[in-house]
Amino acid sequence: MTTIGTLIGLAVKKGWKMFQLDVNIAFLHSDLHEEVYMETPPGLFVEQSGMVYKLNKSLYGLKQASKGNSVTFVAVYVDDVIITGAHLEEITSLKKFLHETFRIKYLGRLHYFLGLEILYKSDGVMITLRKFTQDILKKFDCIGYTIVTSPLDPTVKLKADEGISLSDPGHYRKLVGKLNFLIGTRPDIGYSIQHLSQYMQNPRDTHVRAAIHVLRYLKGSLSLGIFLSNSRDYRVRAFCDYDWAAYPETWKSVSGYIVLLGDNPISWKSKKQSTISLSSAEVEYRAVRKVVGVLVWLARLLEELTVYLSLPILVFCDSQGALHIAKNHVFSGLNT
């Protein structure tokens, strides 16, 4: 989802038109007119080494499967396609090629992709999951519930062993899974869903009530989403923070970050750290290290999208101790 959001945000900034296609998935099962062999895919173990596989059907990535080249950017998710670029002539040529080569459905200007609703404004675009949110409210019978103003009830402290165990834990897991997808346009619920995800193994009725509380919050904020401005600001900045020892049972902390391209949010996450940090400086340093790894990947992605960043990229945190550790070139195993 980060890649899709970054591409849309870049297209908005550059004033590129965005178009949408749907490819008939039968392309994956088309017959091959010549013998093609492939090496054993990673993760698939065979008893005899040195063996290869003979393909019976076409596969993405084969030169036989696609014979076109274009500098226009194309984002593909299974059979859904976004096309954007600076030259409408190239886009038109690519669409014509796709239409002649595969069975495609031209859906016009980009408005709906993977559940994302793209609303065009004079100064940018708004990306929401409004319909998806409404579907969740209906599925879990929350249409008639009252609205609340915060994702989690600040007076309630959830614990793993408090409350009555559910006879069907799958109900809770499905709800949290759907809420997790919403984080793609709703960073404001990221911490809450991360918190609810800690109780997937043995959810209790208290956890269900907390998840319903999130739905009540979403009901009152259906129109919220991610706004991507068309300003020509291509600076990349990152902000990170932490909640030290957020889980008293394990003393593990939670860290989060958000990355901006100009003023446009393109990547964000809230996650429980896998190890115990012995100080607030240590947990903040781990948060900084995490976002730096994300920035390295994003910088390479943006370079592929013809955005060349001015270095260094600024990372903002509010811990002097973490900054001291980051600037200290003397290795310390405890800090890493």
N, C-alpha and C positions, 0 to 999 in steps of 0.2 A: 504493500500500500504506500510505503514511503516513496518508492520509485515513481508510482503513478502520480502522487501528489506533487513531487518535485517536477515532473515533466509538465503537468498542467500549470503549475506556478510559473515555470519558465516561459511557457507559451503565452501566458497572460502578460508577463512583463515585456515580451518581445512583440506583442500584438499579432501573434500567429493565429490563424484559424485552426480550429480543432474539429475533426470529423470522426465518425464512428461507423464501424463495419461489424457484421456478424458473419463468420465463416462457417459453412456447413461442415460439421465435424467428420463427415464421411471422408474428408481429405485424408484423415489418419488411416483409413482402412482401404485406400485405393490400391489397386494392383500395381506391382512393379513389372516392368517390361524387360528387365535384365536381372541377372543374379547379383545380389549385394550381400556382403558378409560384414559382420561387425565383431569387435572384441567384446569380451565379457564385461558387462556394465559394472561399475563400482558397487560393492555391497552384495553382489550375487556370487556365491561361492560354488565352484564345480569340483568334482572329484578328480578330474584329469586336467592337468595344466596344458597350456598351449592350444586349447580348443577355441573355436570361433562359432558364431551363430549366423545362420542364414535367415535373412529377413523374408517373411512371407507377404508383408504389407508395407506400404510406405511409412515413413517416419519423419518427424520434424528434424531438420538439420541436414537432410540428404540434399546433395546437389540436384538429384532427380526430383526432389519435392518442391524446390523453389529456385527459379532461374532468373530472378530479377535483382537488381541492385539500385539503391537510391540513397541519397544523403538525407532524405526526409526521415524524421523520427517516427518510428512505429512501436507502439506498446501493445504486446499481445498477452492475453490471459486466456488460455485454452482456445476458445473460438470467438472471443470478444477482442476487438481491435480498435485502438486509437491511432489516428494519423494526424500529424501536425508538422509544420515546417514553414520556412520563410517564403517559399515559392509555390504559389497555387498551381502553376503549370506542372511542376513535378508531382504534386499531390494528385492532380487530375490524371496524370499519366500512370501513376502507381495504382490508383483506383481502377483504371481501365485494364491494366495488366492483371490485377487480382480478379476482376470480373471475368476476364477471358480465360484465366487459368483455373480458377476454383469457382465453386458455387457460393456466391456471397450475397448478403443483403445489405444494401447501402442505407444507413439509418440517419443520414444527414449530419447536421451540426451536433457536436457532443452535448448531450443533456443528461444521460443516464448510463452509468458504467459500474458494474459490480455492486449495484445497490446505491452507489453514490449519485446524488442529484446535483447537477451543476446549474446554478442560476447565474445568468449574466447581468452585470451591472455596469454603469458607465465608468467606474473606477476599478473594476476587477471582477472576480467571480466569487460566489458563495457556494461552498460544497457542504451538503448536509446528508444525513441519513434519516430524513423525516418519515418517509413511508416505512422504512424498516423498523423505526422506533414505534410507529403506530401499530404495526403488525405484532410486535412484541407485547405491547399493552393489551391488545385484543387476545392474543394467545394465552396470556397469563391472567386474564380477567381483571385488569386494572383500570379499565376505562372509567368506572364510577368512583375511583379512589380520589381522595382529596390531594391537593398539591402541597409539596413541601419545598423549602428554599435551599436545602443543602443535600448533597448526595448521600451522606451518612448522618445518622443521628449523633450529635456530639456527646450526648449523655449516656450512650450505650457503648460499653466496652466488650467486644466480642472475644470469646475464648473457645478453644477447640473442644473442651469437655463439658461445656455448660449447655443445658437444653436437652430436649428429647430427640433421640436419633430418628431419622426419617425412614419410613418403610420403603420408600422409593427414592433413593438418592439421585437417580437419573434426572428427576424433575429439576432439582437444584443445579445440577451440572449443565443441563441444557440452557437454563436461564443465564447462568454466569458465562457460558460460552457465547451466547448471543450478545450479552452486554460487553464482552471483551471485543467483539467486532465493532461495536459502536465507538470504541476509543479512537478508531481511525479518523473520526471527525469531531470527537468530543474529548479533548485532553482534560477537561474539568472533572471527568469521572475516572481518570486513570488510576489515581491512588485508591479510590473506593473499590474498583474492580480487582485491583491487585490484592487488596485486603480480603475480599470475598473469595478469591481464588485459593487462599491458604487452607480452606476448609472443604475442599472437594472430596477428600478421601472418606470422611465420615461427617457429612453435613448434619446440622441440628436445626430445630425449628427456629432458633434465634437467628441463625444465619439466613434462613429463608425470609424472615421479617426484615432483615437488613437489606436483602436484595430487592424486596418489594419497595422498601424505602427509596432505593435508587430509581425504581420505575416511577414512583410518585414524583420524584424530582424531574425526571425526564419528561413526564407528562406536562409539566409547567414550563418546559423550555424546549419545545419541539422545533422552534425556528432557529435555535443556535447551531452553529457549525463553524467551519474554517473559512475565513475570508482571505482570499489571495489578491493582493493589490497589484495593479499594473504599473506601479512606480518602477523606475529603472535603477533601483538600488540592488546591487548584486553582492553586497557584503554578507558574509556568513558569520554569525555569532552563535555562541552556545551558552546556556545558563543551566546550572545544576545545583541541587540542594539535597538535603538528607533528613531523615528522622532516626536519630541514634537510638538503638535498642528499642525499636518500635514494638517488638514482640517480647514481653518480659519472660515468657516461658523458655525462650531459646536465646535471648539477648541478641538476636539478629536485627539488623537495621534495614531501613528502606531508603533507597536513593532514587532520584528522578532527574530528568534533563529535558530540555527542549532546544531545538536548533532552528534558527531563523535564517531565511534567505531574504535579505532586506528586512521587511517587517512581516514576511510570510512564514508561518510555521510549517516546516517540512518534515520534521522528525521529532518524536517525543516518546517518553516511556517512564513508567514508575515500576520499580521492581525490588523485591526483597533480595538483599545481598546473600550470597551463599556461605559466607564465612562471618565469624564474629569479629567485630572491630572493638578494640580496647579503649578507644578515645574518639571524641567527635572529630578531631583532626584526621584520624585514620579513616573513618567512614567517609568523610568528605573527599579525601584523596582518592579513595576507591571510586567515588562518584565521578570525579574529574577524569580518572583513567578510563572509565567506561565511555564517557562522552567523547574523549579524544579518539578512541577506536572507531566510534561512529563517524566522526569528522573525517578521518582518513578515508573511509569508504565513500562518504558523500563527496569529498573533494575529487575522487577519481570518477564518480558518477557524473558530476557536474562538468568535469573536463571532457568526458565523452559527449556531453550535451553542449559543447562549445562554450562553456562558461569557465574562464580561467581566473582563479581566485588570486587576490593579493594576499601574500603570506606575511606574518603569521595570522592564523585565525584566532580570534579572541574567545577565551573561555572564562566565564564569570562565575565565581563562587564567593561565599562570604566567610571563609575560614582562613585566618592568617596562618594557622598551623599547617593546613593542607598546602597553602602556597609555599611555605617554607620547605616542606617535604619535597614538593615538585621541583623547586629550584636547587635542592641539595643534590649534588652529583655523587655523593658518597652513598653506595648501595647499603640498604638496610632491609633484611628479609622480612622483618615485622611489618614494614610499611607497604610491602607489595603483596 
